[in-house]
Amino acid sequence: MMDPAEIEFLAEKEMVSVTPNFTQEKMHLIGGHVGPLNPGLPVDVPLWMAVNLKQGQKCRINPPEWMDIVVSLYISDSLQDKKQEETDSKFFTKMPSKHYMELTQILLNCATDDIPHADEIRTLVKDIWDLRIAKLRSSIDTFLKSDATHAK
């Protein structure tokens, strides 16, 4: 079983888009190549690097497409849609990212100024999490009350 710090470490490897305000040649990292970085041109970098650059005021973090509260022409699912889908389904639904909770928490802690509707996003992700926890508790309760010997 992993503890929260290990899960956050894995989430920090997720790629996010940043818009740098400086120039840097391509960097060769253990996990792959990043860059080149050019002012004003979006580039994908690992979350840990985006946070580091943001803290040094060297970039603006572009929120992931799914981190939006409303549907646009280019985004098929908004967080509001995900919440409704989770509410309507008795099973867990597919989330927009494997580490959606960690990404949201990290990005909203370090780059709130770069993310439109940050408070609403925080609330929607918390609501989705609460719905999923309620489903988990309910299914465990149902399992324990049954005479089943295994669960799906």
C-alpha positions as CSV (number, residue, x, y, z in Angstrom):
1,M,0.0,0.0,0.0
2,M,1.3,3.4,-0.9
3,D,1.2,6.4,1.4
4,P,0.1,9.9,0.2
5,A,3.7,11.1,-0.3
6,E,4.4,8.2,-2.7
7,I,1.3,8.9,-4.7
8,E,2.1,12.6,-4.9
9,F,5.6,11.6,-6.1
10,L,4.1,9.6,-9.0
11,A,1.7,12.4,-9.8
12,E,4.6,14.8,-10.1
13,K,5.8,12.9,-13.2
14,E,2.6,13.8,-15.1
15,M,3.1,16.2,-17.9
16,V,1.5,19.6,-17.8
17,S,1.8,22.6,-20.2
18,V,3.6,25.7,-19.2
19,T,4.4,29.0,-21.0
20,P,7.9,30.0,-20.1
21,N,9.2,33.5,-20.0
22,F,12.8,32.6,-20.7
23,T,14.9,30.6,-23.1
24,Q,16.4,27.2,-22.4
25,E,17.8,24.6,-24.7
26,K,16.5,21.0,-24.7
27,M,17.2,19.3,-21.4
28,H,18.0,15.6,-21.2
29,L,16.5,14.2,-18.0
30,I,16.4,10.7,-16.6
31,G,12.7,10.5,-17.4
32,G,13.0,11.9,-20.9
33,H,13.7,15.1,-22.8
34,V,12.1,18.5,-22.1
35,G,12.2,21.5,-24.2
36,P,13.4,23.6,-25.8
37,L,11.8,26.4,-23.7
38,N,11.1,29.6,-25.6
39,P,9.3,32.7,-24.2
40,G,5.6,32.7,-24.9
41,L,5.5,29.2,-26.5
42,P,3.7,26.5,-24.5
43,V,5.7,23.3,-23.8
44,D,4.9,20.1,-21.9
45,V,7.1,19.5,-18.8
46,P,6.7,17.2,-15.8
47,L,4.6,18.6,-13.0
48,W,7.5,18.8,-10.6
49,M,9.4,21.0,-13.1
50,A,6.3,23.2,-13.7
51,V,6.0,23.8,-10.0
52,N,9.7,24.7,-9.7
53,L,9.6,27.1,-12.6
54,K,6.4,28.7,-11.3
55,Q,7.9,29.2,-7.9
56,G,10.9,30.9,-9.6
57,Q,8.4,33.1,-11.6
58,K,9.8,31.6,-14.8
59,C,6.5,30.4,-16.3
60,R,2.8,30.4,-16.3
61,I,1.1,27.0,-15.9
62,N,-1.6,26.2,-18.4
63,P,-4.2,24.1,-16.6
64,P,-5.1,20.7,-18.2
65,E,-8.0,20.7,-20.5
66,W,-10.2,18.7,-18.1
67,M,-9.6,21.3,-15.4
68,D,-12.5,23.4,-16.5
69,I,-15.9,23.9,-15.1
70,V,-17.9,24.5,-18.3
71,V,-18.0,22.6,-21.6
72,S,-16.4,24.3,-24.5
73,L,-16.3,23.4,-28.2
74,Y,-13.0,21.7,-27.8
75,I,-13.5,19.9,-24.4
76,S,-15.8,16.9,-24.4
77,D,-16.1,16.7,-20.6
78,S,-16.1,19.4,-18.0
79,L,-15.7,18.8,-14.3
80,Q,-19.4,19.5,-13.9
81,D,-20.1,16.8,-16.4
82,K,-17.8,14.4,-14.6
83,K,-19.6,15.2,-11.3
84,Q,-23.0,14.5,-12.9
85,E,-21.7,11.3,-14.5
86,E,-20.4,10.1,-11.1
87,T,-23.7,11.0,-9.4
88,D,-25.7,9.1,-12.0
89,S,-23.7,6.0,-12.1
90,K,-23.7,3.3,-9.4
91,F,-20.2,2.4,-10.4
92,F,-17.0,4.4,-10.5
93,T,-16.7,6.4,-13.7
94,K,-13.4,7.1,-15.6
95,M,-11.7,10.2,-14.3
96,P,-10.0,12.7,-16.6
97,S,-6.5,11.8,-15.2
98,K,-5.1,9.0,-13.1
99,H,-3.9,11.5,-10.6
100,Y,-6.7,14.1,-10.9
101,M,-6.8,14.7,-7.1
102,E,-3.1,15.2,-6.7
103,L,-2.8,17.3,-9.9
104,T,-5.6,19.6,-8.7
105,Q,-4.2,20.0,-5.2
106,I,-0.7,20.7,-6.4
107,L,-1.7,23.1,-9.2
108,L,-4.2,25.0,-7.0
109,N,-1.6,25.3,-4.3
110,C,1.1,26.8,-6.5
111,A,-0.7,28.4,-9.5
112,T,-4.1,29.6,-8.4
113,D,-3.5,32.8,-10.4
114,D,-3.0,30.8,-13.6
115,I,-6.2,28.7,-13.2
116,P,-9.6,30.4,-14.0
117,H,-12.4,29.5,-11.6
118,A,-9.9,27.9,-9.1
119,D,-12.4,27.9,-6.2
120,E,-15.1,26.2,-8.3
121,I,-12.6,23.7,-9.6
122,R,-11.5,22.9,-6.0
123,T,-15.2,22.4,-5.0
124,L,-16.1,20.2,-8.0
125,V,-13.1,17.9,-7.5
126,K,-13.8,17.6,-3.8
127,D,-17.5,16.8,-4.6
128,I,-16.4,14.1,-7.0
129,W,-14.0,12.7,-4.4
130,D,-16.8,12.7,-1.8
131,L,-19.2,10.9,-4.2
132,R,-16.6,8.2,-4.9
133,I,-15.8,7.7,-1.2
134,A,-19.6,7.4,-0.5
135,K,-19.8,4.7,-3.2
136,L,-16.9,2.8,-1.8
137,R,-18.4,2.9,1.7
138,S,-21.7,1.8,0.4
139,S,-20.3,-1.1,-1.5
140,I,-18.2,-2.3,1.4
141,D,-21.2,-2.1,3.7
142,T,-23.3,-4.1,1.2
143,F,-20.5,-6.7,0.9
144,L,-20.1,-7.1,4.6
145,K,-23.9,-7.6,5.1
146,S,-24.0,-10.2,2.4
147,D,-22.7,-13.8,2.7
148,A,-20.4,-13.4,-0.2
149,T,-16.9,-14.7,-0.1
150,H,-15.4,-12.5,-2.7
151,A,-16.1,-9.1,-4.4
152,K,-15.8,-7.7,-7.8
